[in-house]
Amino acid sequence: MNILEFTGLTCLISLAAGFLGSLTGLGGGVVIVPVLTLLFGVDIHYAIGASLVSVIATSSGAAAAYVREGWSNIRAGMFLEIATCLGALAGAFLATILPVRAIAIVFGLVLIWSAWSAARARRLKEKEQPPPERIAGFLRMDGSYPTAEGVRHYRVHNVPGGFLVMLVAGGLSGLLGIGSGALKVIAMDRVMRLPFKVSTATSNFMIGVTAAASAGIYLSRGYIDPGLAMPVMLGVLGGSLAGARLLGGSRTDVLRWVFGAVVVALGLEMLYSGIRGTL
């Protein structure tokens, strides 16, 4: 195909990826990297570089809408960004020295595990909620979000556990260029017990900062190609803005299953290609 067809297809796929990433907190990169490498034969390092740029665009597009509408927990997000940025710098350094085959296998395993974990809905009754946590109270992380019945309040739990998971999430972001939105949603939803939609919105708020921390290393190594990054960024940005408008009326269980189905399919294909060494 010629460059015009490649750019058009890349932009359309990025539009769909941004839409899905905005609704699930993935950040779009979880779809962009496998598609560029498996379907278009793009070197995985350049695909990761373009994905990081798109992740920044997703965060800029969707996060503003979520913050304005009261979905994002800004205090929790800013505190957890300390861990994700440290991890992102370490992960980006590893990505420049590890072989492509190893990165692809890690990518596949992470996607499959993330899909399985996020698809398991957490069903906690109010009486099962643990008591308030001192760290969350000191940092004033407890918040609220809008619902059809009015504003609903929630408490944040297990801040140290969430911080450790975010450190790993940042490392995977720098290594794989996926924004680590999948692991961030799991950390906030399952470890810190934030509502799923709040976790999704806060993840979108955080992923841009995490991606920016590692994008500089890829840029210095020449792995960010403007001709590839531009259509990816524009497509993801448009999709993320559309997805942000639909989050409030969407069903949480549907979001989980869509998240799981897409990610596990891409993870299996990425794992297969990495084991065979066909990337």
C-alpha positions in Angstrom: 0.0 0.0 0.0 1.1 3.6 -0.6 1.7 6.1 2.2 -1.7 7.7 1.8 -3.5 4.4 2.3 -1.2 3.5 5.2 -1.9 6.9 6.9 -5.7 6.6 6.4 -5.9 3.1 7.8 -3.6 4.0 10.7 -5.8 6.9 11.5 -9.0 4.9 11.4 -7.6 2.1 13.6 -6.3 4.7 16.0 -9.7 6.3 16.2 -11.2 3.0 17.3 -8.3 2.4 19.7 -8.8 5.8 21.3 -12.5 5.3 21.7 -12.0 1.9 23.4 -9.1 3.3 25.4 -11.1 6.2 26.7 -14.0 4.0 27.8 -11.8 1.4 29.6 -8.9 3.5 30.7 -6.5 1.6 28.5 -5.1 4.7 26.7 -5.4 3.2 23.2 -1.7 2.1 23.1 -2.7 -1.4 24.1 -4.4 -1.8 20.7 -2.1 0.5 18.6 1.2 -1.4 19.3 -0.1 -4.9 18.4 -1.9 -3.6 15.3 1.1 -1.7 14.0 3.5 -4.5 14.5 1.3 -7.5 13.6 -0.7 -6.0 10.7 1.6 -3.4 9.2 5.0 -4.8 10.1 6.2 -1.7 11.9 9.3 -2.2 14.1 8.0 -2.6 17.7 10.2 0.2 19.0 8.7 2.7 16.5 5.2 1.4 17.3 5.9 2.0 21.0 7.2 5.5 20.3 4.0 6.3 18.3 1.9 4.7 21.0 3.4 6.9 23.7 2.6 10.0 21.7 -1.0 8.8 21.3 -1.2 8.0 25.0 -0.3 11.6 25.8 -3.0 12.8 23.3 -5.6 10.4 24.9 -4.9 11.8 28.3 -5.1 15.4 27.1 -8.4 14.7 25.3 -10.3 12.5 27.6 -8.9 13.6 31.0 -10.0 17.2 30.6 -13.6 16.0 30.1 -13.5 13.6 33.0 -12.1 16.2 35.4 -14.7 18.8 34.3 -17.5 16.3 34.9 -16.2 15.2 38.3 -15.2 11.6 37.4 -11.4 11.8 38.1 -9.9 11.6 41.5 -7.1 14.2 41.0 -5.5 13.9 44.5 -5.1 10.1 44.1 -3.9 10.4 40.6 -1.2 13.0 41.3 0.1 11.0 44.3 0.2 7.7 42.3 2.0 9.5 39.4 5.1 9.6 41.5 5.3 5.8 41.3 4.4 5.5 37.6 6.9 8.1 36.4 9.8 6.4 38.3 8.8 3.1 36.8 8.3 4.5 33.3 11.9 5.8 33.2 13.2 2.4 34.2 11.0 0.6 31.7 12.0 2.9 28.8 15.7 2.2 29.5 15.1 -1.6 29.5 13.2 -1.3 26.2 16.3 0.0 24.4 18.4 -2.9 25.4 16.0 -5.9 25.4 15.5 -7.9 22.2 12.2 -7.5 20.3 11.2 -11.1 20.9 11.4 -10.6 24.7 9.4 -7.4 24.6 6.7 -9.1 22.5 6.4 -12.1 24.9 6.2 -9.8 27.9 3.6 -7.7 26.1 1.4 -10.7 25.3 1.6 -12.1 28.9 0.8 -8.7 30.4 -2.2 -8.2 28.1 -3.7 -11.6 28.8 -3.2 -11.2 32.6 -4.7 -7.7 32.5 -7.8 -8.9 30.5 -8.4 -11.7 32.9 -8.0 -9.6 36.0 -10.2 -6.7 34.8 -13.0 -8.9 33.5 -13.5 -10.3 37.0 -16.0 -7.9 38.4 -15.5 -7.0 42.0 -18.7 -7.4 43.9 -18.4 -5.9 47.4 -21.4 -5.1 49.6 -21.3 -2.0 51.7 -20.9 -4.0 54.9 -17.8 -5.6 53.4 -16.0 -2.3 53.0 -13.0 -2.0 55.3 -12.7 1.0 57.7 -11.3 4.3 56.5 -7.5 4.3 55.9 -5.3 6.8 57.6 -3.0 7.5 54.6 -6.0 8.2 52.3 -7.6 10.4 55.0 -4.4 12.4 55.5 -4.0 13.0 51.8 -7.7 13.6 51.4 -8.1 11.1 48.6 -11.7 10.2 49.4 -14.1 11.6 46.8 -17.4 11.5 45.0 -18.7 11.0 41.4 -22.0 11.9 39.7 -24.7 9.3 39.1 -28.3 9.3 37.9 -29.5 9.3 41.5 -27.1 12.1 42.5 -23.6 12.5 43.9 -22.2 9.2 45.3 -19.3 9.3 47.8 -16.6 6.7 48.1 -13.5 5.9 50.2 -10.0 5.0 49.0 -8.2 2.0 50.6 -4.8 0.3 50.6 -2.8 3.3 49.3 0.6 1.5 49.8 -0.5 -1.5 47.8 -1.8 0.7 45.0 1.5 2.7 45.0 3.5 -0.5 44.5 1.3 -1.7 41.7 1.6 1.7 40.0 5.4 1.4 40.2 5.1 -1.8 38.1 2.5 -0.2 35.9 4.9 2.7 35.1 7.7 0.2 34.3 5.4 -1.6 31.8 4.4 1.7 30.3 8.0 2.6 29.5 8.8 -0.9 28.3 5.7 -1.5 26.2 4.3 1.9 25.3 0.8 1.1 26.4 0.3 3.8 29.0 -0.2 1.0 31.5 -3.8 2.0 31.7 -4.9 -1.6 32.1 -2.8 -2.1 35.2 -3.7 1.3 36.6 -7.4 0.5 36.3 -6.8 -2.8 38.1 -4.8 -1.2 40.8 -7.4 1.4 41.6 -10.5 -0.8 41.0 -9.3 -4.0 42.8 -6.5 -2.9 45.2 -7.6 0.6 46.2 -11.4 -0.2 45.7 -12.3 2.9 43.8 -15.5 2.7 41.6 -14.7 1.3 38.2 -15.7 4.4 36.3 -13.7 6.6 38.7 -10.7 4.2 38.1 -11.1 4.6 34.3 -11.3 8.4 34.5 -8.4 8.7 36.9 -6.3 6.3 34.7 -6.9 8.6 31.7 -5.8 11.5 33.8 -2.6 9.8 34.7 -1.4 8.0 31.6 -0.3 11.2 29.8 2.2 12.1 32.5 3.5 8.5 32.7 3.9 8.3 28.9 5.7 11.7 28.8 8.2 10.5 31.4 9.4 7.6 29.1 8.8 9.3 25.7 11.9 11.4 26.0 14.1 8.3 26.1 12.5 7.0 22.9 12.8 10.4 21.2 16.5 10.5 22.1 17.0 7.1 20.5 15.2 8.1 17.3 12.2 5.8 17.8 9.5 8.5 17.4 8.7 9.0 13.7 6.5 12.0 13.0 5.0 10.4 9.9 3.8 7.5 12.0 3.1 9.3 15.3 0.9 12.1 13.7 -2.0 10.0 12.3 -1.9 7.7 15.4 -2.1 10.8 17.7 -5.0 12.4 15.7 -7.0 9.2 15.5 -6.6 8.4 19.2 -7.4 12.0 20.2 -10.7 12.0 18.3 -11.7 8.6 19.6 -10.9 9.5 23.2 -13.0 12.6 23.0 -16.0 10.6 21.7 -15.5 7.9 24.3 -15.4 10.4 27.1 -18.9 11.6 26.2 -20.3 8.1 26.5 -18.7 6.9 29.8 -21.4 8.3 32.1 -24.2 6.3 30.4 -22.3 3.1 29.7 -22.7 -0.1 31.6 -19.7 -1.1 33.8 -20.1 -4.9 33.1 -20.2 -4.3 29.3 -17.0 -2.1 29.6 -15.2 -5.0 31.4 -16.1 -7.6 28.9 -15.3 -5.4 25.9 -12.0 -4.6 27.6 -11.3 -8.3 28.2 -12.2 -9.6 24.8 -10.1 -7.1 22.8 -7.1 -7.3 25.0 -6.9 -11.1 25.3 -7.2 -11.5 21.5 -4.3 -9.1 20.9 -2.3 -10.6 23.8 -2.5 -14.1 22.4 -1.4 -13.0 18.9 1.4 -10.9 20.4 2.6 -13.9 22.5 2.4 -16.3 19.5 4.4 -13.9 17.3 7.0 -13.3 20.0 7.5 -17.1 20.7 7.9 -17.7 16.9 10.2 -14.7 16.5 8.2 -13.4 13.5 8.2 -9.7 14.6 
